[in-house]
Amino acid sequence: MIQPPVIPLKNNSQTRFLLLLVSLMALMVLEPLLYDRTRIKFLIDIFFTVILFTSIYAVSDKKGTTLVAILLALPKLGTTWANNFVTHPLLYFLDSLFGIIFIGYIIILILRHIFRQEDVSSETIYGAIVVYILLGLMWVFLYNITEILHPGSFSVAAVLDAESKKVLYFFSFVTLTTLGYGDITPVSAPARSLAMVEAIVGQMYLAVLIARLVGIHISQSMMKK
């Protein structure tokens, strides 16, 4: 039986996913600290710009995928920075839409790489963690679009306003991990459906990927013996 070819990684294979993981963790840690400070709020966009570039770097094993990633990143990059100067619901909608498309593409490429690996390395683990975080980030944009199309889709302690991204950012990762504090609840039908799907995807991802990595690790151990 002919095995599918494994995509060879270049010399940057030992750092590509790690750099993206560090960028994502930096955004998660600093976002709550910077978002309420108007004068330095643009630093969040700087961090997100870094994530765009490190994402492209992470999937740059082929010229074709790199080119597509760049083309998908440019609209997102433009709308992200335009939001600092222009406040318009359509621009906010497009920013979220471009974010979904770009992150979805990156997730597919990283997953394809992970499931084609025959050995479990540290970089494989970094890639798996990155995908998990990107799933939560992608759902932030999905919730943003839901709130734009169906205002009042979420019930929170404070009123959702133009800066609702911070609240939905928190809600997305709480839902992904099925932690569920209960301080934010989806009210509209689309919001409830998205929350349900995110919770299922989060749990299935952990179950399937952990099973995959454990299976490979056991196989490696048996071969060494």
C-alpha positions in Angstrom: 0.0 0.0 0.0 1.5 3.3 -1.1 1.7 5.8 1.8 0.9 9.5 1.0 4.0 11.6 0.8 4.9 13.6 3.9 5.4 17.3 3.3 9.1 18.0 4.1 9.7 21.1 6.2 12.6 23.4 5.6 15.2 24.5 8.1 12.7 26.8 9.8 10.5 23.8 10.7 11.8 23.9 14.3 10.6 27.4 15.0 7.6 28.2 12.7 4.9 26.9 14.9 6.7 28.0 18.1 6.9 31.6 16.9 3.2 31.6 16.0 2.3 30.2 19.4 4.4 32.8 21.2 2.6 35.5 19.2 -0.8 34.2 20.0 0.0 33.8 23.7 1.3 37.4 23.8 -1.9 38.6 22.3 -4.0 36.7 24.8 -2.0 38.0 27.8 -1.7 41.6 26.7 -5.1 42.1 25.1 -7.0 42.6 28.4 -4.3 45.0 29.6 -4.2 47.2 26.5 -7.8 47.2 25.2 -9.2 49.8 27.6 -6.3 52.2 27.1 -7.2 54.4 24.1 -3.7 55.8 23.6 -2.0 52.4 23.3 -4.9 50.4 22.0 -3.3 50.3 18.6 -0.7 48.0 20.1 -3.2 45.2 19.9 -3.3 45.7 16.1 0.4 45.5 16.0 0.3 42.2 17.8 -2.3 40.9 15.4 -0.2 42.1 12.5 2.7 40.0 13.9 0.3 37.0 14.1 -0.6 37.5 10.5 3.1 37.4 9.4 4.0 34.5 11.7 1.0 32.6 10.4 2.3 33.0 6.9 5.7 32.0 8.0 4.3 28.9 9.7 2.7 27.6 6.4 5.5 28.7 4.1 6.7 25.3 3.1 5.4 25.8 -0.5 5.3 28.8 -2.7 1.7 28.3 -3.6 0.4 28.1 -0.1 2.6 31.1 0.9 1.2 33.2 -1.9 -2.4 32.3 -1.1 -1.8 33.1 2.6 -0.3 36.5 1.7 -3.3 37.3 -0.6 -5.7 36.4 2.2 -3.8 38.3 4.8 -3.7 41.6 2.9 -7.4 42.4 3.1 -7.5 41.5 6.8 -4.4 43.7 7.4 -6.0 46.6 5.6 -9.3 46.4 7.5 -7.6 45.9 10.8 -5.7 49.2 10.6 -8.5 51.0 8.8 -10.7 50.5 11.9 -8.3 52.8 13.8 -9.3 55.7 11.6 -12.8 54.9 10.3 -15.7 53.6 12.3 -18.3 51.9 10.2 -20.3 48.7 10.7 -19.5 47.5 7.1 -15.8 47.8 7.7 -16.1 46.0 11.0 -18.1 43.2 9.2 -15.5 42.9 6.5 -12.7 42.8 9.0 -14.3 39.8 10.8 -15.1 38.1 7.5 -11.5 38.4 6.3 -10.3 37.1 9.7 -12.4 34.0 9.4 -11.2 33.3 5.9 -7.5 33.8 6.7 -7.5 31.9 10.0 -9.6 29.0 8.5 -7.0 28.6 5.7 -4.1 28.6 8.2 -5.9 26.0 10.4 -6.4 23.7 7.4 -2.8 23.9 6.4 -1.5 23.2 9.9 -3.9 20.3 10.4 -2.8 18.8 7.1 0.8 19.0 8.2 0.1 17.5 11.6 -1.9 14.5 10.3 0.8 13.7 7.7 3.6 13.5 10.2 4.7 10.0 11.2 6.7 11.2 14.2 5.5 13.2 17.2 8.0 16.1 17.7 7.9 19.2 19.8 6.9 21.2 16.6 4.0 18.8 16.1 2.7 19.6 19.6 3.2 23.4 19.0 1.2 23.1 15.9 -1.6 21.3 17.6 -1.8 24.0 20.3 -1.7 26.7 17.7 -4.7 25.3 15.9 -6.7 25.1 19.2 -6.1 28.8 19.9 -6.8 29.8 16.3 -10.2 28.0 16.5 -11.1 30.2 19.5 -9.9 33.3 17.6 -11.8 32.4 14.5 -15.0 32.0 16.6 -14.5 35.6 17.9 -14.9 36.9 14.4 -18.0 34.6 13.9 -19.5 36.1 17.0 -18.7 39.6 15.8 -20.5 39.0 12.6 -23.5 37.5 14.4 -23.7 40.6 16.7 -23.5 42.9 13.7 -26.3 41.0 11.8 -28.4 40.3 14.9 -27.8 43.1 17.5 -28.4 41.9 21.0 -27.4 38.3 20.3 -25.5 38.1 23.6 -26.6 38.9 27.1 -23.8 40.2 29.3 -23.4 42.1 32.5 -22.5 45.3 30.5 -24.2 46.5 27.3 -22.5 45.3 24.2 -21.2 48.3 22.2 -18.8 49.0 19.4 -16.0 47.6 21.6 -17.7 44.3 22.1 -14.8 42.4 20.6 -13.2 42.2 24.0 -16.3 40.6 25.6 -16.7 38.1 22.7 -13.0 37.3 22.8 -13.5 36.1 26.4 -16.8 34.3 25.6 -15.2 32.4 22.7 -12.4 30.8 24.7 -14.7 30.1 27.6 -17.0 28.3 25.2 -14.2 26.5 23.4 -13.0 25.0 26.7 -16.6 24.4 27.9 -15.7 26.3 31.1 -18.9 28.3 30.9 -18.9 30.9 33.7 -22.4 31.9 32.7 -21.8 35.7 32.8 -22.3 35.9 29.1 -25.0 33.9 27.3 -26.0 33.7 23.7 -29.6 34.9 23.2 -30.4 34.7 19.5 -30.7 31.4 17.6 -27.5 32.0 15.4 -25.5 32.8 18.5 -26.7 29.7 20.3 -25.9 27.5 17.3 -22.4 28.9 17.0 -21.7 28.5 20.7 -22.9 24.9 20.5 -20.8 24.1 17.5 -17.7 25.7 19.0 -18.1 23.7 22.2 -18.5 20.4 20.2 -15.5 21.3 17.9 -13.3 22.1 20.9 -14.0 18.8 22.6 -13.8 16.7 19.5 -10.6 18.4 18.5 -8.9 17.5 21.8 -10.3 13.9 21.7 -9.3 13.2 18.1 -5.9 14.9 18.1 -4.8 13.5 21.5 -5.8 10.1 20.2 -3.8 10.7 17.1 -0.7 11.9 19.0 -0.9 9.1 21.6 -1.2 6.5 18.9 1.8 7.8 17.1 3.8 8.0 20.3 2.9 4.4 21.2 3.9 3.3 17.8 7.3 5.1 18.1 7.9 3.5 21.4 7.2 0.0 20.1 9.5 0.5 17.1 12.3 1.7 19.3 12.0 -1.5 21.5 
